């Protein structure tokens, strides 16, 4: 399946890669195996591809911790599970602050790794669902006229129809017409819906 998530395992220890590959495949998960960050970046997954990273902290070249901190900068949006044979509290705190889903010290229990990966895949699904929703809102917003966008932004900022009319030098009746059109095109059943949509779009009055 094109939408099946892939667990990308980056570890320079071949025995660890093989063991994790077997573990994940036994639960029906697809895997990708890499011995370094450079190997992963030679053929990175599509930005839209679901999955997660399982990263060893100490790797040749760029370390797993450095890579995890630079994921967004490198265009990789997959959540990461970090693992190390030399875990210490400052290192784990650094990893978690940078957004790691979990930090496991080797040797870890298979179930702990499976739980961590399940949490990472759940986080990835949530991100993708949120992005899909924003894409849909942007598509709806694009159908609004410039005036309807202005009215939506002002109404969402808490202004009454009369205030919006004054700001835009329009009649109150015209503002109501534009507001109704904006709500219809955005699929907003209530004013509260329209306000939530404006917040999701980070819409602000001009």
N, CA and C atoms as an extended XYZ file, in Angstrom:
618
Properties=species:S:1:pos:R:3:atomname:S:1:resname:S:1:resid:I:1 pbc="F F F"
N         0.835       -1.199        0.000 N   UNK     1
C         0.000        0.000        0.000 CA  UNK     1
C         0.869        1.249        0.000 C   UNK     1
N         0.514        2.226       -0.825 N   UNK     2
C         1.293        3.451       -0.911 CA  UNK     2
C         1.220        4.238        0.392 C   UNK     2
N         0.096        4.087        1.137 N   UNK     3
C        -0.084        4.851        2.355 CA  UNK     3
C         0.418        4.120        3.591 C   UNK     3
N         0.971        2.936        3.441 N   UNK     4
C         1.458        2.187        4.596 CA  UNK     4
C         2.664        2.900        5.186 C   UNK     4
N         2.682        3.103        6.516 N   UNK     5
C         3.823        3.789        7.133 CA  UNK     5
C         5.084        2.949        7.073 C   UNK     5
N         6.217        3.624        7.020 N   UNK     6
C         7.518        2.951        6.992 CA  UNK     6
C         8.329        3.398        8.206 C   UNK     6
N         8.910        2.423        8.906 N   UNK     7
C         9.799        2.732       10.033 CA  UNK     7
C        11.229        2.763        9.486 C   UNK     7
N        11.844        3.929        9.523 N   UNK     8
C        13.196        4.103        8.993 CA  UNK     8
C        14.200        3.933       10.133 C   UNK     8
N        14.986        2.867       10.061 N   UNK     9
C        15.935        2.522       11.120 CA  UNK     9
C        17.331        2.999       10.714 C   UNK     9
N        17.902        3.892       11.513 N   UNK    10
C        19.240        4.414       11.220 CA  UNK    10
C        20.163        4.039       12.384 C   UNK    10
N        21.032        3.067       12.139 N   UNK    11
C        21.960        2.588       13.172 CA  UNK    11
C        23.172        1.992       12.466 C   UNK    11
N        24.367        2.294       12.950 N   UNK    12
C        25.562        1.766       12.287 CA  UNK    12
C        25.876        0.332       12.700 C   UNK    12
N        25.110       -0.203       13.649 N   UNK    13
C        25.289       -1.597       14.095 CA  UNK    13
C        24.356       -2.490       13.269 C   UNK    13
N        24.930       -3.309       12.395 N   UNK    14
C        24.119       -4.149       11.500 CA  UNK    14
C        23.232       -5.107       12.275 C   UNK    14
N        23.712       -5.619       13.418 N   UNK    15
C        22.911       -6.574       14.196 CA  UNK    15
C        21.665       -5.902       14.762 C   UNK    15
N        21.789       -4.629       15.163 N   UNK    16
C        20.625       -3.886       15.675 CA  UNK    16
C        19.639       -3.636       14.543 C   UNK    16
N        20.151       -3.222       13.389 N   UNK    17
C        19.262       -2.988       12.231 CA  UNK    17
C        18.482       -4.248       11.884 C   UNK    17
N        19.185       -5.381       11.860 N   UNK    18
C        18.537       -6.651       11.500 CA  UNK    18
C        17.494       -7.043       12.532 C   UNK    18
N        17.835       -6.887       13.815 N   UNK    19
C        16.901       -7.264       14.883 CA  UNK    19
C        15.647       -6.398       14.842 C   UNK    19
N        15.820       -5.075       14.649 N   UNK    20
C        14.664       -4.179       14.594 CA  UNK    20
C        13.838       -4.413       13.334 C   UNK    20
N        14.515       -4.703       12.247 N   UNK    21
C        13.814       -5.020       10.998 CA  UNK    21
C        12.885       -6.213       11.214 C   UNK    21
N        13.402       -7.265       11.847 N   UNK    22
C        12.592       -8.466       12.110 CA  UNK    22
C        11.442       -8.158       13.057 C   UNK    22
N        11.733       -7.351       14.100 N   UNK    23
C        10.709       -7.004       15.083 CA  UNK    23
C         9.548       -6.258       14.432 C   UNK    23
N         9.862       -5.242       13.658 N   UNK    24
C         8.799       -4.430       13.055 CA  UNK    24
C         8.041       -5.208       11.976 C   UNK    24
N         8.761       -5.970       11.195 N   UNK    25
C         8.093       -6.747       10.147 CA  UNK    25
C         7.179       -7.818       10.749 C   UNK    25
N         7.522       -8.315       11.940 N   UNK    26
C         6.672       -9.329       12.588 CA  UNK    26
C         5.322       -8.750       12.988 C   UNK    26
N         5.241       -7.417       13.082 N   UNK    27
C         3.973       -6.767       13.423 CA  UNK    27
C         3.310       -6.153       12.188 C   UNK    27
N         3.880       -6.428       11.004 N   UNK    28
C         3.276       -5.948        9.765 CA  UNK    28
C         3.737       -4.586        9.306 C   UNK    28
N         4.784       -4.046        9.950 N   UNK    29
C         5.282       -2.728        9.552 CA  UNK    29
C         6.378       -2.857        8.498 C   UNK    29
N         6.362       -1.956        7.528 N   UNK    30
C         7.434       -1.906        6.539 CA  UNK    30
C         8.616       -1.147        7.133 C   UNK    30
N         9.822       -1.451        6.650 N   UNK    31
C        11.013       -0.819        7.204 CA  UNK    31
C        11.949       -0.321        6.109 C   UNK    31
N        12.809        0.605        6.500 N   UNK    32
C        13.923        1.042        5.672 CA  UNK    32
C        15.154        0.999        6.551 C   UNK    32
N        16.260        0.474        6.044 N   UNK    33
C        17.465        0.287        6.863 CA  UNK    33
C        18.615        1.148        6.346 C   UNK    33
N        19.306        1.847        7.256 N   UNK    34
C        20.398        2.753        6.877 CA  UNK    34
C        21.489        2.678        7.945 C   UNK    34
N        22.758        2.752        7.507 N   UNK    35
C        23.849        2.675        8.480 CA  UNK    35
C        24.362        4.054        8.892 C   UNK    35
N        23.777        5.115        8.319 N   UNK    36
C        24.190        6.474        8.680 CA  UNK    36
C        23.119        7.463        8.225 C   UNK    36
N        23.218        8.672        8.755 N   UNK    37
C        22.308        9.742        8.328 CA  UNK    37
C        22.511       10.037        6.846 C   UNK    37
N        23.776       10.010        6.418 N   UNK    38
C        24.086       10.298        5.004 CA  UNK    38
C        23.391        9.296        4.089 C   UNK    38
N        23.378        8.016        4.495 N   UNK    39
C        22.725        6.986        3.676 CA  UNK    39
C        21.225        7.254        3.584 C   UNK    39
N        20.622        7.679        4.687 N   UNK    40
C        19.187        7.998        4.687 CA  UNK    40
C        18.910        9.198        3.783 C   UNK    40
N        19.755       10.224        3.866 N   UNK    41
C        19.512       11.451        3.117 CA  UNK    41
C        19.788       11.294        1.624 C   UNK    41
N        20.472       10.220        1.226 N   UNK    42
C        20.691        9.978       -0.200 CA  UNK    42
C        19.390        9.652       -0.917 C   UNK    42
N        18.454        9.067       -0.189 N   UNK    43
C        17.152        8.737       -0.779 CA  UNK    43
C        16.066        8.935        0.274 C   UNK    43
N        15.862       10.193        0.705 N   UNK    44
C        14.872       10.443        1.765 CA  UNK    44
C        13.458       10.167        1.264 C   UNK    44
N        12.544        9.797        2.174 N   UNK    45
C        11.165        9.547        1.754 CA  UNK    45
C        10.489       10.838        1.311 C   UNK    45
N         9.449       10.694        0.553 N   UNK    46
C         8.653       11.856        0.143 CA  UNK    46
C         8.130       12.561        1.391 C   UNK    46
N         8.047       13.912        1.363 N   UNK    47
C         7.527       14.644        2.525 CA  UNK    47
C         6.125       14.199        2.927 C   UNK    47
N         5.371       13.636        1.971 N   UNK    48
C         4.007       13.198        2.265 CA  UNK    48
C         3.933       11.748        2.729 C   UNK    48
N         5.072       11.037        2.718 N   UNK    49
C         5.052        9.621        3.075 CA  UNK    49
C         4.932        9.450        4.586 C   UNK    49
N         3.992        8.598        5.039 N   UNK    50
C         3.833        8.387        6.474 CA  UNK    50
C         4.936        7.498        7.033 C   UNK    50
N         5.222        7.668        8.317 N   UNK    51
C         6.219        6.814        8.948 CA  UNK    51
C         6.862        7.492       10.132 C   UNK    51
N         8.017        6.954       10.550 N   UNK    52
C         8.780        7.539       11.648 CA  UNK    52
C        10.237        7.111       11.527 C   UNK    52
N        11.074        7.700       12.351 N   UNK    53
C        12.496        7.372       12.391 CA  UNK    53
C        12.816        6.660       13.702 C   UNK    53
N        13.694        5.657       13.633 N   UNK    54
C        14.288        5.071       14.833 CA  UNK    54
C        15.780        5.319       14.693 C   UNK    54
N        16.301        6.202       15.528 N   UNK    55
C        17.649        6.750       15.354 CA  UNK    55
C        18.574        6.383       16.494 C   UNK    55
N        19.761        5.889       16.164 N   UNK    56
C        20.779        5.746       17.187 CA  UNK    56
C        21.408        7.114       17.415 C   UNK    56
N        21.661        7.441       18.665 N   UNK    57
C        22.207        8.758       18.986 CA  UNK    57
C        23.629        8.921       18.458 C   UNK    57
N        24.434        7.856       18.567 N   UNK    58
C        25.843        7.948       18.161 CA  UNK    58
C        26.010        7.263       16.807 C   UNK    58
N        26.217        8.073       15.788 N   UNK    59
C        26.362        7.557       14.427 CA  UNK    59
C        27.600        8.170       13.781 C   UNK    59
N        28.173        7.498       12.803 N   UNK    60
C        29.291        8.106       12.077 CA  UNK    60
C        28.802        9.318       11.283 C   UNK    60
N        29.645       10.330       11.178 N   UNK    61
C        29.214       11.542       10.492 CA  UNK    61
C        28.312       12.344       11.406 C   UNK    61
N        27.168       12.782       10.910 N   UNK    62
C        26.215       13.514       11.745 CA  UNK    62
C        25.597       12.572       12.762 C   UNK    62
N        25.610       12.942       14.025 N   UNK    63
C        25.039       12.071       15.057 CA  UNK    63
C        23.520       12.052       14.951 C   UNK    63
N        22.931       11.010       15.520 N   UNK    64
C        21.474       10.912       15.509 CA  UNK    64
C        20.821       12.074       16.237 C   UNK    64
N        21.453       12.530       17.323 N   UNK    65
C        20.896       13.635       18.095 CA  UNK    65
C        20.941       14.933       17.296 C   UNK    65
N        22.072       15.182       16.629 N   UNK    66
C        22.183       16.386       15.787 CA  UNK    66
C        21.177       16.332       14.640 C   UNK    66
N        21.040       15.158       14.048 N   UNK    67
C        20.100       14.986       12.929 CA  UNK    67
C        18.680       15.245       13.398 C   UNK    67
N        18.335       14.703       14.568 N   UNK    68
C        16.979       14.871       15.080 CA  UNK    68
C        16.668       16.342       15.339 C   UNK    68
N        17.663       17.097       15.794 N   UNK    69
C        17.455       18.523       16.057 CA  UNK    69
C        17.312       19.318       14.756 C   UNK    69
N        17.819       18.768       13.653 N   UNK    70
C        17.809       19.502       12.378 CA  UNK    70
C        16.794       18.940       11.374 C   UNK    70
N        15.898       18.072       11.841 N   UNK    71
C        14.949       17.416       10.926 CA  UNK    71
C        14.178       18.421       10.080 C   UNK    71
N        13.584       19.418       10.733 N   UNK    72
C        12.759       20.391        9.996 CA  UNK    72
C        13.606       21.155        8.985 C   UNK    72
N        14.808       21.551        9.410 N   UNK    73
C        15.722       22.290        8.527 CA  UNK    73
C        16.097       21.467        7.292 C   UNK    73
N        16.189       20.144        7.475 N   UNK    74
C        16.558       19.256        6.376 CA  UNK    74
C        15.350       18.786        5.562 C   UNK    74
N        14.164       19.254        5.934 N   UNK    75
C        12.957       18.898        5.198 CA  UNK    75
C        12.391       17.533        5.539 C   UNK    75
N        12.786       16.984        6.700 N   UNK    76
C        12.262       15.681        7.141 CA  UNK    76
C        11.271       15.939        8.271 C   UNK    76
N        10.018       15.540        8.076 N   UNK    77
C         8.991       15.845        9.071 CA  UNK    77
C         8.560       14.629        9.873 C   UNK    77
N         9.304       13.549        9.767 N   UNK    78
C         8.942       12.321       10.478 CA  UNK    78
C         9.312       12.420       11.953 C   UNK    78
N         8.430       11.975       12.861 N   UNK    79
C         8.774       11.951       14.287 CA  UNK    79
C         9.849       10.901       14.545 C   UNK    79
N        10.652       11.116       15.584 N   UNK    80
C        11.799       10.244       15.834 CA  UNK    80
C        11.748        9.586       17.209 C   UNK    80
N        12.203        8.336       17.232 N   UNK    81
C        12.466        7.621       18.479 CA  UNK    81
C        13.985        7.486       18.563 C   UNK    81
N        14.566        7.949       19.650 N   UNK    82
C        16.019        7.892       19.813 CA  UNK    82
C        16.412        6.687       20.661 C   UNK    82
N        17.556        6.107       20.353 N   UNK    83
C        18.067        4.989       21.159 CA  UNK    83
C        19.572        5.152       21.316 C   UNK    83
N        20.075        4.680       22.445 N   UNK    84
C        21.496        4.804       22.709 CA  UNK    84
C        21.967        3.722       23.665 C   UNK    84
N        23.226        3.399       23.563 N   UNK    85
C        23.824        2.476       24.512 CA  UNK    85
C        24.519        3.219       25.623 C   UNK    85
N        24.523        4.549       25.543 N   UNK    86
C        25.231        5.366       26.528 CA  UNK    86
C        24.307        6.475       27.017 C   UNK    86
N        23.100        6.112       27.382 N   UNK    87
C        22.113        7.127       27.754 CA  UNK    87
C        22.482        7.880       29.010 C   UNK    87
N        22.279        9.180       28.983 N   UNK    88
C        22.390        9.967       30.205 CA  UNK    88
C        21.278       10.996       30.181 C   UNK    88
N        20.986       11.558       31.342 N   UNK    89
C        19.831       12.443       31.457 CA  UNK    89
C        19.962       13.692       30.580 C   UNK    89
N        21.101       14.393       30.567 N   UNK    90
C        21.189       15.585       29.699 CA  UNK    90
C        20.937       15.258       28.229 C   UNK    90
N        21.450       14.100       27.772 N   UNK    91
C        21.265       13.726       26.369 CA  UNK    91
C        19.794       13.456       26.070 C   UNK    91
N        19.125       12.741       26.990 N   UNK    92
C        17.712       12.423       26.757 CA  UNK    92
C        16.858       13.687       26.821 C   UNK    92
N        17.198       14.603       27.729 N   UNK    93
C        16.454       15.870       27.820 CA  UNK    93
C        16.616       16.666       26.526 C   UNK    93
N        17.846       16.711       26.010 N   UNK    94
C        18.104       17.425       24.751 CA  UNK    94
C        17.276       16.826       23.622 C   UNK    94
N        17.237       15.497       23.573 N   UNK    95
C        16.469       14.828       22.524 CA  UNK    95
C        14.982       15.092       22.634 C   UNK    95
N        14.451       15.044       23.864 N   UNK    96
C        13.018       15.254       24.044 CA  UNK    96
C        12.639       16.710       23.767 C   UNK    96
N        13.517       17.638       24.147 N   UNK    97
C        13.241       19.055       23.874 CA  UNK    97
C        13.195       19.319       22.377 C   UNK    97
N        13.981       18.561       21.620 N   UNK    98
C        14.007       18.737       20.167 CA  UNK    98
C        12.844       18.023       19.493 C   UNK    98
N        11.991       17.376       20.293 N   UNK    99
C        10.781       16.782       19.733 CA  UNK    99
C        10.773       15.277       19.599 C   UNK    99
N        11.764       14.594       20.168 N   UNK   100
C        11.767       13.126       20.085 CA  UNK   100
C        10.533       12.569       20.788 C   UNK   100
N         9.968       11.518       20.234 N   UNK   101
C         8.792       10.881       20.840 CA  UNK   101
C         9.195       10.091       22.076 C   UNK   101
N        10.353        9.427       22.015 N   UNK   102
C        10.825        8.633       23.145 CA  UNK   102
C        12.343        8.490       23.048 C   UNK   102
N        12.945        8.083       24.157 N   UNK   103
C        14.396        7.927       24.232 CA  UNK   103
C        14.661        6.608       24.952 C   UNK   103
N        15.127        5.605       24.224 N   UNK   104
C        15.316        4.267       24.789 CA  UNK   104
C        16.800        3.938       24.932 C   UNK   104
N        17.153        3.353       26.064 N   UNK   105
C        18.535        2.945       26.295 CA  UNK   105
C        18.680        1.461       25.992 C   UNK   105
N        19.682        1.121       25.192 N   UNK   106
C        19.958       -0.281       24.874 CA  UNK   106
C        20.562       -0.962       26.102 C   UNK   106
N        20.248       -2.234       26.352 N   UNK   107
C        19.237       -3.020       25.616 CA  UNK   107
C        17.834       -2.663       26.108 C   UNK   107
N        16.904       -2.552       25.191 N   UNK   108
C        15.526       -2.235       25.554 CA  UNK   108
C        14.639       -3.440       25.265 C   UNK   108
N        13.483       -3.455       25.907 N   UNK   109
C        12.526       -4.543       25.662 CA  UNK   109
C        11.858       -4.303       24.313 C   UNK   109
N        11.576       -5.381       23.597 N   UNK   110
C        10.905       -5.262       22.300 CA  UNK   110
C         9.613       -4.466       22.430 C   UNK   110
N         8.859       -4.743       23.505 N   UNK   111
C         7.566       -4.078       23.669 CA  UNK   111
C         7.734       -2.576       23.872 C   UNK   111
N         8.796       -2.164       24.566 N   UNK   112
C         9.035       -0.723       24.750 CA  UNK   112
C         9.290       -0.048       23.405 C   UNK   112
N        10.055       -0.723       22.540 N   UNK   113
C        10.315       -0.157       21.225 CA  UNK   113
C         9.038       -0.115       20.387 C   UNK   113
N         8.256       -1.185       20.443 N   UNK   114
C         7.004       -1.209       19.676 CA  UNK   114
C         6.046       -0.120       20.159 C   UNK   114
N         5.997        0.083       21.470 N   UNK   115
C         5.133        1.137       22.020 CA  UNK   115
C         5.603        2.513       21.567 C   UNK   115
N         6.931        2.713       21.582 N   UNK   116
C         7.484        4.011       21.172 CA  UNK   116
C         7.193        4.285       19.703 C   UNK   116
N         7.362        3.277       18.862 N   UNK   117
C         7.095        3.439       17.431 CA  UNK   117
C         5.600        3.654       17.181 C   UNK   117
N         4.748        2.964       17.933 N   UNK   118
C         3.298        3.166       17.794 CA  UNK   118
C         2.942        4.610       18.126 C   UNK   118
N         3.574        5.163       19.175 N   UNK   119
C         3.317        6.560       19.548 CA  UNK   119
C         3.821        7.509       18.467 C   UNK   119
N         4.984        7.193       17.883 N   UNK   120
C         5.539        8.040       16.822 CA  UNK   120
C         4.639        8.021       15.587 C   UNK   120
N         4.150        6.841       15.216 N   UNK   121
C         3.265        6.743       14.047 CA  UNK   121
C         1.943        7.458       14.304 C   UNK   121
N         1.457        7.400       15.558 N   UNK   122
C         0.221        8.107       15.900 CA  UNK   122
C         0.432        9.615       15.775 C   UNK   122
N         1.596       10.100       16.230 N   UNK   123
C         1.901       11.528       16.114 CA  UNK   123
C         1.973       11.935       14.649 C   UNK   123
N         2.554       11.078       13.819 N   UNK   124
C         2.661       11.374       12.388 CA  UNK   124
C         1.277       11.429       11.743 C   UNK   124
N         0.395       10.493       12.125 N   UNK   125
C        -0.979       10.500       11.591 CA  UNK   125
C        -1.697       11.783       11.972 C   UNK   125
N        -1.511       12.217       13.223 N   UNK   126
C        -2.175       13.441       13.686 CA  UNK   126
C        -1.672       14.659       12.896 C   UNK   126
N        -0.366       14.719       12.683 N   UNK   127
C         0.194       15.834       11.907 CA  UNK   127
C        -0.371       15.847       10.497 C   UNK   127
N        -0.404       14.674        9.870 N   UNK   128
C        -0.885       14.588        8.496 CA  UNK   128
C        -2.370       14.938        8.405 C   UNK   128
N        -3.156       14.489        9.387 N   UNK   129
C        -4.589       14.807        9.395 CA  UNK   129
C        -4.796       16.307        9.549 C   UNK   129
N        -3.982       16.927       10.422 N   UNK   130
C        -4.087       18.372       10.615 CA  UNK   130
C        -3.727       19.136        9.356 C   UNK   130
N        -2.687       18.677        8.654 N   UNK   131
C        -2.267       19.342        7.419 CA  UNK   131
C        -3.324       19.189        6.328 C   UNK   131
N        -3.960       18.025        6.281 N   UNK   132
C        -5.031       17.801        5.302 CA  UNK   132
C        -6.186       18.763        5.553 C   UNK   132
N        -6.502       18.957        6.834 N   UNK   133
C        -7.599       19.865        7.202 CA  UNK   133
C        -7.251       21.304        6.807 C   UNK   133
N        -6.005       21.720        7.078 N   UNK   134
C        -5.578       23.078        6.728 CA  UNK   134
C        -5.590       23.269        5.213 C   UNK   134
N        -5.160       22.244        4.482 N   UNK   135
C        -5.190       22.328        3.016 CA  UNK   135
C        -6.609       22.551        2.517 C   UNK   135
N        -7.560       21.828        3.128 N   UNK   136
C        -8.958       21.974        2.722 CA  UNK   136
C        -9.471       23.376        3.046 C   UNK   136
N        -9.107       23.895        4.225 N   UNK   137
C        -9.528       25.248        4.593 CA  UNK   137
C        -8.934       26.285        3.639 C   UNK   137
N        -7.669       26.107        3.296 N   UNK   138
C        -7.029       27.041        2.358 CA  UNK   138
C        -7.720       27.027        1.000 C   UNK   138
N        -8.136       25.834        0.560 N   UNK   139
C        -8.823       25.715       -0.725 CA  UNK   139
C       -10.171       26.436       -0.676 C   UNK   139
N       -10.874       26.294        0.455 N   UNK   140
C       -12.158       26.989        0.604 CA  UNK   140
C       -11.942       28.503        0.678 C   UNK   140
N       -10.906       28.908        1.434 N   UNK   141
C       -10.627       30.333        1.605 CA  UNK   141
C       -10.283       30.985        0.262 C   UNK   141
N        -9.647       30.225       -0.615 N   UNK   142
C        -9.260       30.747       -1.922 CA  UNK   142
C       -10.472       31.093       -2.783 C   UNK   142
N       -11.648       30.549       -2.451 N   UNK   143
C       -12.856       30.837       -3.238 CA  UNK   143
C       -13.522       32.143       -2.797 C   UNK   143
N       -13.074       32.722       -1.677 N   UNK   144
C       -13.670       33.961       -1.197 CA  UNK   144
C       -13.166       35.156       -2.013 C   UNK   144
N       -14.023       36.145       -2.190 N   UNK   145
C       -13.601       37.378       -2.850 CA  UNK   145
C       -12.732       38.174       -1.871 C   UNK   145
N       -11.944       39.128       -2.363 N   UNK   146
C       -11.118       39.946       -1.459 CA  UNK   146
C       -11.947       40.598       -0.351 C   UNK   146
N       -13.131       41.094       -0.698 N   UNK   147
C       -13.986       41.746        0.299 CA  UNK   147
C       -14.500       40.736        1.327 C   UNK   147
N       -14.862       39.545        0.874 N   UNK   148
C       -15.321       38.512        1.813 CA  UNK   148
C       -14.209       38.105        2.778 C   UNK   148
N       -12.980       38.097        2.292 N   UNK   149
C       -11.844       37.774        3.165 CA  UNK   149
C       -11.661       38.853        4.229 C   UNK   149
N       -11.800       40.126        3.797 N   UNK   150
C       -11.674       41.221        4.761 CA  UNK   150
C       -12.745       41.127        5.840 C   UNK   150
N       -13.968       40.877        5.430 N   UNK   151
C       -15.079       40.776        6.374 CA  UNK   151
C       -14.865       39.587        7.323 C   UNK   151
N       -14.448       38.464        6.770 N   UNK   152
C       -14.203       37.279        7.603 CA  UNK   152
C       -13.142       37.572        8.662 C   UNK   152
N       -12.054       38.231        8.256 N   UNK   153
C       -10.967       38.538        9.187 CA  UNK   153
C       -11.438       39.468       10.303 C   UNK   153
N       -12.211       40.478        9.957 N   UNK   154
C       -12.684       41.443       10.958 CA  UNK   154
C       -13.720       40.822       11.893 C   UNK   154
N       -14.633       40.044       11.334 N   UNK   155
C       -15.643       39.367       12.158 CA  UNK   155
C       -14.963       38.376       13.108 C   UNK   155
N       -13.981       37.639       12.590 N   UNK   156
C       -13.271       36.656       13.415 CA  UNK   156
C       -12.456       37.339       14.510 C   UNK   156
N       -12.092       38.617       14.287 N   UNK   157
C       -11.352       39.369       15.301 CA  UNK   157
C       -12.275       39.914       16.388 C   UNK   157
N       -13.578       39.646       16.243 N   UNK   158
C       -14.528       40.027       17.290 CA  UNK   158
C       -15.323       41.291       17.014 C   UNK   158
N       -15.228       41.809       15.812 N   UNK   159
C       -15.942       43.047       15.506 CA  UNK   159
C       -17.392       42.771       15.114 C   UNK   159
N       -18.277       43.675       15.522 N   UNK   160
C       -19.690       43.579       15.164 CA  UNK   160
C       -19.863       44.045       13.723 C   UNK   160
N       -21.001       43.673       13.120 N   UNK   161
C       -21.267       44.068       11.732 CA  UNK   161
C       -21.146       45.585       11.543 C   UNK   161
N       -21.648       46.329       12.519 N   UNK   162
C       -21.623       47.798       12.420 CA  UNK   162
C       -20.183       48.311       12.411 C   UNK   162
N       -19.323       47.713       13.241 N   UNK   163
C       -17.913       48.125       13.290 CA  UNK   163
C       -17.195       47.765       11.991 C   UNK   163
N       -17.495       46.569       11.463 N   UNK   164
C       -16.895       46.139       10.199 CA  UNK   164
C       -17.304       47.103        9.084 C   UNK   164
N       -18.580       47.480        9.097 N   UNK   165
C       -19.089       48.411        8.087 CA  UNK   165
C       -18.324       49.736        8.148 C   UNK   165
N       -18.069       50.219        9.373 N   UNK   166
C       -17.337       51.465        9.540 CA  UNK   166
C       -15.895       51.338        9.057 C   UNK   166
N       -15.258       50.208        9.385 N   UNK   167
C       -13.861       49.997        8.989 CA  UNK   167
C       -13.699       49.941        7.474 C   UNK   167
N       -14.687       49.332        6.796 N   UNK   168
C       -14.567       49.101        5.356 CA  UNK   168
C       -15.371       50.102        4.514 C   UNK   168
N       -15.995       51.065        5.210 N   UNK   169
C       -16.814       52.067        4.516 CA  UNK   169
C       -17.909       51.406        3.678 C   UNK   169
N       -18.599       50.437        4.306 N   UNK   170
C       -19.700       49.735        3.651 CA  UNK   170
C       -20.963       49.904        4.483 C   UNK   170
N       -22.101       49.582        3.893 N   UNK   171
C       -23.334       49.572        4.672 CA  UNK   171
C       -23.372       48.292        5.493 C   UNK   171
N       -24.111       48.313        6.590 N   UNK   172
C       -24.215       47.131        7.444 CA  UNK   172
C       -24.859       45.968        6.692 C   UNK   172
N       -25.819       46.281        5.828 N   UNK   173
C       -26.489       45.245        5.029 CA  UNK   173
C       -25.466       44.553        4.116 C   UNK   173
N       -24.584       45.341        3.493 N   UNK   174
C       -23.571       44.767        2.604 CA  UNK   174
C       -22.624       43.866        3.378 C   UNK   174
N       -22.259       44.287        4.597 N   UNK   175
C       -21.389       43.463        5.442 CA  UNK   175
C       -22.066       42.126        5.738 C   UNK   175
N       -23.358       42.165        6.054 N   UNK   176
C       -24.092       40.923        6.342 CA  UNK   176
C       -24.099       39.993        5.136 C   UNK   176
N       -24.220       40.561        3.954 N   UNK   177
C       -24.227       39.757        2.723 CA  UNK   177
C       -22.859       39.085        2.531 C   UNK   177
N       -21.789       39.883        2.709 N   UNK   178
C       -20.435       39.329        2.554 CA  UNK   178
C       -20.147       38.274        3.623 C   UNK   178
N       -20.595       38.540        4.842 N   UNK   179
C       -20.376       37.574        5.927 CA  UNK   179
C       -21.102       36.267        5.639 C   UNK   179
N       -22.327       36.378        5.163 N   UNK   180
C       -23.103       35.174        4.828 CA  UNK   180
C       -22.450       34.383        3.710 C   UNK   180
N       -21.928       35.103        2.711 N   UNK   181
C       -21.261       34.430        1.589 CA  UNK   181
C       -19.990       33.728        2.068 C   UNK   181
N       -19.243       34.403        2.951 N   UNK   182
C       -18.008       33.809        3.469 CA  UNK   182
C       -18.319       32.545        4.271 C   UNK   182
N       -19.355       32.599        5.089 N   UNK   183
C       -19.724       31.427        5.897 CA  UNK   183
C       -20.166       30.273        5.005 C   UNK   183
N       -20.912       30.588        3.968 N   UNK   184
C       -21.398       29.547        3.055 CA  UNK   184
C       -20.227       28.890        2.321 C   UNK   184
N       -19.329       29.710        1.789 N   UNK   185
C       -18.196       29.168        1.029 CA  UNK   185
C       -17.226       28.383        1.924 C   UNK   185
N       -17.078       28.809        3.178 N   UNK   186
C       -16.170       28.132        4.097 CA  UNK   186
C       -16.811       26.905        4.735 C   UNK   186
N       -18.135       26.767        4.556 N   UNK   187
C       -18.816       25.629        5.178 CA  UNK   187
C       -18.996       25.817        6.673 C   UNK   187
N       -19.044       27.075        7.121 N   UNK   188
C       -19.215       27.385        8.546 CA  UNK   188
C       -20.700       27.480        8.868 C   UNK   188
N       -21.152       26.648        9.791 N   UNK   189
C       -22.570       26.672       10.156 CA  UNK   189
C       -22.886       27.777       11.150 C   UNK   189
N       -21.886       28.147       11.950 N   UNK   190
C       -22.080       29.180       12.965 CA  UNK   190
C       -20.922       30.170       12.912 C   UNK   190
N       -21.096       31.296       13.577 N   UNK   191
C       -20.034       32.286       13.657 CA  UNK   191
C       -18.819       31.691       14.384 C   UNK   191
N       -19.088       30.859       15.394 N   UNK   192
C       -17.992       30.219       16.131 CA  UNK   192
C       -17.151       29.348       15.190 C   UNK   192
N       -17.820       28.654       14.262 N   UNK   193
C       -17.100       27.845       13.265 CA  UNK   193
C       -16.180       28.740       12.436 C   UNK   193
N       -16.703       29.886       12.015 N   UNK   194
C       -15.926       30.800       11.171 CA  UNK   194
C       -14.706       31.327       11.930 C   UNK   194
N       -14.898       31.621       13.210 N   UNK   195
C       -13.792       32.116       14.036 CA  UNK   195
C       -12.710       31.045       14.169 C   UNK   195
N       -13.120       29.795       14.409 N   UNK   196
C       -12.146       28.693       14.529 CA  UNK   196
C       -11.370       28.501       13.222 C   UNK   196
N       -12.081       28.618       12.101 N   UNK   197
C       -11.423       28.477       10.794 CA  UNK   197
C       -10.400       29.595       10.591 C   UNK   197
N       -10.777       30.823       10.958 N   UNK   198
C        -9.863       31.958       10.812 CA  UNK   198
C        -8.616       31.746       11.676 C   UNK   198
N        -8.802       31.209       12.881 N   UNK   199
C        -7.660       30.944       13.765 CA  UNK   199
C        -6.748       29.874       13.159 C   UNK   199
N        -7.365       28.819       12.602 N   UNK   200
C        -6.576       27.743       11.987 CA  UNK   200
C        -5.769       28.272       10.807 C   UNK   200
N        -6.332       29.249       10.085 N   UNK   201
C        -5.653       29.845        8.930 CA  UNK   201
C        -4.718       30.980        9.327 C   UNK   201
N        -4.698       31.291       10.635 N   UNK   202
C        -3.888       32.403       11.145 CA  UNK   202
C        -4.272       33.713       10.443 C   UNK   202
N        -5.575       33.875       10.244 N   UNK   203
C        -6.088       35.031        9.504 CA  UNK   203
C        -6.174       36.242       10.433 C   UNK   203
N        -5.626       37.366        9.984 N   UNK   204
C        -5.653       38.605       10.765 CA  UNK   204
C        -6.172       39.734        9.883 C   UNK   204
N        -6.873       40.703       10.493 N   UNK   205
C        -7.337       41.853        9.698 CA  UNK   205
C        -6.165       42.601        9.088 C   UNK   205
N        -6.371       43.120        7.891 N   UNK   206
C        -5.286       43.858        7.208 CA  UNK   206
C        -5.014       45.165        7.929 C   UNK   206
